[in-house]
Amino acid sequence: MVNETVKVNLAADAEARPVAVLVQKASQYESKVYIQAGDKKINAKSIMGMMSLGLVQDAEVTVYADGADEQDAVKDLASYLQSAQ
């Protein structure tokens, strides 16, 4: 299992779209992928779970992945969270 902590950078008018894109990106990987914010650790492939996480500008989150392509999954999702448009 690998992980990386990043600061979320969402566009000021971001609503559901960045979360939907994040879920699509996570779903491309075979690994189990989770996003943790505070004490909530959510399956990044679950749109309802991710919407409940309530990602906000400048929040610190940790991206976790466990599986065959875990390195790529964490790198891709961490990069997206830092530059979501």
MDTraj code that builds the backbone (N, CA, C; nanometers):
import mdtraj as md
import numpy as np

residues = "MET VAL ASN GLU THR VAL LYS VAL ASN LEU ALA ALA ASP ALA GLU ALA ARG PRO VAL ALA VAL LEU VAL GLN LYS ALA SER GLN TYR GLU SER LYS VAL TYR ILE GLN ALA GLY ASP LYS LYS ILE ASN ALA LYS SER ILE MET GLY MET MET SER LEU GLY LEU VAL GLN ASP ALA GLU VAL THR VAL TYR ALA ASP GLY ALA ASP GLU GLN ASP ALA VAL LYS ASP LEU ALA SER TYR LEU GLN SER ALA GLN".split()
xyz = np.array([
    [0.0848, -0.1177, 0.0000],
    [0.0000, 0.0000, 0.0000],
    [0.0894, 0.1241, 0.0000],
    [0.0543, 0.2192, -0.0842],
    [0.1263, 0.3463, -0.0887],
    [0.0276, 0.4593, -0.0631],
    [0.0795, 0.5729, -0.0191],
    [-0.0067, 0.6876, 0.0029],
    [0.0702, 0.8172, -0.0162],
    [-0.0048, 0.9249, -0.0350],
    [0.0536, 1.0576, -0.0484],
    [-0.0475, 1.1593, 0.0039],
    [0.0017, 1.2536, 0.0836],
    [-0.0833, 1.3603, 0.1357],
    [-0.0648, 1.4836, 0.0496],
    [-0.1766, 1.5421, 0.0094],
    [-0.1739, 1.6591, -0.0790],
    [-0.2733, 1.7638, -0.0309],
    [-0.2535, 1.8868, -0.0788],
    [-0.3484, 1.9944, -0.0519],
    [-0.4395, 2.0070, -0.1736],
    [-0.5704, 2.0062, -0.1497],
    [-0.6693, 2.0118, -0.2570],
    [-0.6712, 2.1514, -0.3188],
    [-0.6687, 2.1563, -0.4517],
    [-0.6777, 2.2825, -0.5243],
    [-0.7938, 2.2723, -0.6219],
    [-0.9123, 2.3128, -0.5775],
    [-1.0318, 2.3091, -0.6613],
    [-1.0606, 2.4481, -0.7167],
    [-1.1185, 2.4530, -0.8354],
    [-1.1612, 2.5802, -0.8922],
    [-1.2638, 2.6424, -0.7977],
    [-1.2666, 2.7744, -0.7916],
    [-1.3541, 2.8455, -0.6980],
    [-1.5010, 2.8089, -0.7148],
    [-1.5427, 2.7813, -0.8390],
    [-1.6838, 2.7489, -0.8645],
    [-1.7080, 2.5989, -0.8771],
    [-1.6166, 2.5190, -0.8243],
    [-1.6265, 2.3734, -0.8364],
    [-1.7459, 2.3207, -0.7589],
    [-1.8155, 2.2280, -0.8209],
    [-1.9254, 2.1609, -0.7521],
    [-1.9035, 2.0112, -0.7659],
    [-1.9914, 1.9421, -0.8355],
    [-1.9834, 1.7965, -0.8446],
    [-1.8854, 1.7498, -0.9520],
    [-1.8610, 1.8292, -1.0553],
    [-1.7794, 1.7829, -1.1676],
    [-1.6398, 1.7347, -1.1269],
    [-1.5621, 1.8109, -1.0473],
    [-1.4284, 1.7601, -1.0108],
    [-1.4340, 1.6273, -0.9359],
    [-1.5368, 1.6074, -0.8549],
    [-1.5504, 1.4811, -0.7815],
    [-1.5829, 1.3679, -0.8784],
    [-1.6698, 1.3944, -0.9745],
    [-1.7044, 1.2923, -1.0742],
    [-1.5822, 1.2523, -1.1557],
    [-1.5006, 1.3495, -1.1926],
    [-1.3785, 1.3200, -1.2687],
    [-1.2823, 1.2385, -1.1823],
    [-1.2710, 1.2732, -1.0557],
    [-1.1843, 1.1988, -0.9643],
    [-1.2278, 1.0526, -0.9554],
    [-1.3576, 1.0294, -0.9444],
    [-1.4110, 0.8923, -0.9372],
    [-1.3809, 0.8176, -1.0669],
    [-1.3967, 0.8843, -1.1818],
    [-1.3654, 0.8210, -1.3101],
    [-1.2180, 0.7835, -1.3170],
    [-1.1315, 0.8730, -1.2727],
    [-0.9877, 0.8445, -1.2732],
    [-0.9558, 0.7258, -1.1827],
    [-1.0126, 0.7252, -1.0624],
    [-0.9865, 0.6166, -0.9677],
    [-1.0343, 0.4826, -1.0227],
    [-1.1463, 0.4856, -1.0938],
    [-1.2057, 0.3626, -1.1474],
    [-1.1225, 0.3003, -1.2597],
    [-1.0292, 0.3751, -1.3150],
    [-0.9424, 0.3231, -1.4212],
    [-0.8359, 0.2279, -1.3666],
    [-0.8179, 0.2274, -1.2365],
    [-0.7114, 0.1473, -1.1766],
    [-0.7665, 0.0197, -1.1135],
    [-0.6863, -0.0839, -1.1216],
    [-0.7215, -0.2126, -1.0631],
    [-0.7126, -0.2077, -0.9108],
    [-0.6219, -0.1266, -0.8598],
    [-0.5990, -0.1159, -0.7158],
    [-0.7218, -0.0647, -0.6419],
    [-0.7280, -0.0983, -0.5138],
    [-0.8265, -0.0363, -0.4257],
    [-0.7724, 0.1028, -0.3954],
    [-0.8582, 0.2040, -0.4107],
    [-0.8140, 0.3427, -0.3947],
    [-0.9048, 0.4130, -0.2942],
    [-0.8430, 0.4829, -0.1996],
    [-0.9173, 0.5545, -0.0955],
    [-0.8656, 0.6972, -0.0825],
    [-0.9560, 0.7865, -0.0417],
    [-0.9189, 0.9237, -0.0096],
    [-0.9579, 0.9447, 0.1365],
    [-0.8646, 0.9970, 0.2157],
    [-0.8934, 1.0242, 0.3559],
    [-0.8838, 1.1729, 0.3825],
    [-0.9880, 1.2271, 0.4450],
    [-0.9908, 1.3662, 0.4898],
    [-1.0379, 1.3643, 0.6344],
    [-0.9552, 1.4100, 0.7231],
    [-0.9890, 1.4018, 0.8650],
    [-1.0013, 1.2568, 0.9064],
    [-1.1126, 1.2207, 0.9692],
    [-1.1305, 1.0819, 1.0132],
    [-1.2139, 0.9996, 0.9159],
    [-1.2465, 1.0570, 0.7992],
    [-1.3233, 0.9843, 0.6978],
    [-1.2292, 0.9268, 0.5924],
    [-1.2400, 0.7959, 0.5689],
    [-1.1626, 0.7294, 0.4647],
    [-1.2634, 0.6656, 0.3696],
    [-1.2678, 0.7164, 0.2462],
    [-1.3734, 0.6812, 0.1514],
    [-1.3141, 0.6109, 0.0292],
    [-1.3885, 0.5133, -0.0222],
    [-1.3530, 0.4461, -0.1468],
    [-1.3605, 0.5494, -0.2591],
    [-1.2496, 0.5772, -0.3251],
    [-1.2443, 0.6813, -0.4290],
    [-1.3210, 0.6425, -0.5548],
    [-1.3646, 0.5172, -0.5640],
    [-1.4415, 0.4728, -0.6806],
    [-1.5922, 0.4865, -0.6581],
    [-1.6310, 0.5370, -0.5422],
    [-1.7721, 0.5531, -0.5067],
    [-1.8136, 0.6995, -0.5173],
    [-1.8988, 0.7318, -0.6135],
    [-1.9401, 0.8709, -0.6325],
    [-2.0144, 0.9224, -0.5094],
    [-2.1022, 0.8424, -0.4521],
    [-2.1771, 0.8872, -0.3344],
    [-2.0838, 0.9076, -0.2148],
    [-1.9909, 0.8171, -0.1980],
    [-1.8936, 0.8310, -0.0891],
    [-1.8097, 0.9557, -0.1050],
    [-1.7619, 0.9789, -0.2261],
    [-1.6767, 1.0952, -0.2507],
    [-1.7541, 1.2257, -0.2348],
    [-1.8807, 1.2275, -0.2741],
    [-1.9613, 1.3480, -0.2548],
    [-1.9778, 1.3767, -0.1050],
    [-1.9872, 1.2715, -0.0246],
    [-2.0045, 1.2899, 0.1196],
    [-1.8773, 1.3394, 0.1871],
    [-1.7647, 1.3255, 0.1205],
    [-1.6371, 1.3680, 0.1781],
    [-1.6279, 1.5197, 0.1880],
    [-1.6935, 1.5898, 0.0960],
    [-1.6969, 1.7360, 0.1017],
    [-1.5608, 1.8001, 0.0824],
    [-1.4934, 1.7668, -0.0257],
    [-1.3629, 1.8260, -0.0535],
    [-1.3747, 1.9767, -0.0699],
    [-1.2872, 2.0507, -0.0044],
    [-1.2873, 2.1966, -0.0144],
    [-1.1464, 2.2467, -0.0453],
    [-1.1406, 2.3666, -0.0981],
    [-1.0136, 2.4309, -0.1330],
    [-0.9179, 2.4286, -0.0132],
    [-0.7945, 2.3924, -0.0385],
    [-0.6846, 2.3922, 0.0591],
    [-0.6954, 2.2865, 0.1688],
    [-0.7922, 2.1949, 0.1594],
    [-0.8001, 2.0857, 0.2573],
    [-0.6855, 1.9882, 0.2312],
    [-0.6321, 1.9305, 0.3369],
    [-0.5295, 1.8274, 0.3206],
    [-0.5977, 1.6921, 0.3209],
    [-0.5683, 1.6127, 0.2189],
    [-0.6232, 1.4778, 0.2083],
    [-0.5092, 1.3812, 0.1792],
    [-0.5318, 1.2554, 0.2110],
    [-0.4334, 1.1520, 0.1813],
    [-0.4949, 1.0542, 0.0828],
    [-0.4213, 1.0271, -0.0239],
    [-0.4633, 0.9313, -0.1258],
    [-0.3924, 0.7988, -0.0956],
    [-0.4693, 0.6912, -0.0828],
    [-0.4159, 0.5575, -0.0578],
    [-0.4498, 0.4670, -0.1750],
    [-0.3600, 0.3770, -0.2085],
    [-0.3900, 0.2746, -0.3082],
    [-0.3194, 0.1455, -0.2687],
    [-0.3843, 0.0343, -0.2983],
    [-0.3295, -0.0965, -0.2671],
    [-0.3630, -0.1905, -0.3815],
    [-0.2597, -0.2357, -0.4531],
    [-0.2814, -0.3280, -0.5635],
    [-0.1711, -0.3190, -0.6672],
    [-0.1963, -0.3820, -0.7797],
    [-0.0954, -0.3962, -0.8850],
    [-0.0467, -0.2626, -0.9408],
    [-0.1357, -0.1649, -0.9517],
    [-0.0976, -0.0362, -1.0107],
    [-0.1075, 0.0785, -0.9101],
    [-0.0782, 0.0465, -0.7835],
    [-0.0946, 0.1429, -0.6756],
    [-0.0108, 0.2699, -0.6924],
    [0.1129, 0.2555, -0.7394],
    [0.2000, 0.3727, -0.7576],
    [0.1391, 0.4711, -0.8572],
    [0.0944, 0.4186, -0.9713],
    [0.0351, 0.5031, -1.0753],
    [-0.0943, 0.5672, -1.0264],
    [-0.1750, 0.4920, -0.9537],
    [-0.3022, 0.5437, -0.9041],
    [-0.2802, 0.6611, -0.8095],
    [-0.1911, 0.6457, -0.7140],
    [-0.1650, 0.7531, -0.6178],
    [-0.1073, 0.8751, -0.6881],
    [-0.0129, 0.8531, -0.7772],
    [0.0495, 0.9650, -0.8492],
    [-0.0548, 1.0428, -0.9300],
    [-0.1394, 0.9717, -1.0037],
    [-0.2397, 1.0342, -1.0890],
    [-0.3443, 1.1102, -1.0073],
    [-0.3981, 1.0480, -0.9043],
    [-0.5030, 1.1118, -0.8254],
    [-0.4497, 1.2276, -0.7419],
    [-0.3301, 1.2132, -0.6881],
    [-0.2701, 1.3232, -0.6117],
    [-0.2456, 1.4428, -0.7034],
    [-0.1971, 1.4168, -0.8217],
    [-0.1741, 1.5235, -0.9186],
    [-0.3053, 1.5930, -0.9557],
    [-0.4093, 1.5147, -0.9784],
    [-0.5400, 1.5722, -1.0136],
    [-0.5931, 1.6601, -0.8997],
    [-0.5843, 1.6112, -0.7760],
    [-0.6364, 1.6876, -0.6624],
    [-0.5635, 1.8205, -0.6434],
    [-0.4376, 1.8239, -0.6820],
    [-0.3589, 1.9461, -0.6677],
    [-0.3859, 2.0462, -0.7796],
    [-0.4520, 2.0015, -0.8856],
    [-0.4722, 2.0924, -1.0000],
    [-0.6095, 2.0762, -1.0643],
    [-0.7103, 2.0343, -0.9878],
    [-0.8442, 2.0131, -1.0413],
    [-0.9031, 2.1430, -1.0951],
    [-0.9621, 2.1339, -1.2123],
    [-1.0229, 2.2536, -1.2735],
    [-1.1714, 2.2347, -1.2891],
])
top = md.Topology()
chain = top.add_chain()
for i, resn in enumerate(residues, 1):
    res = top.add_residue(resn, chain, resSeq=i)
    for name in ("N", "CA", "C"):
        top.add_atom(name, md.element.get_by_symbol(name[0]), res)
traj = md.Trajectory(xyz[None], top)
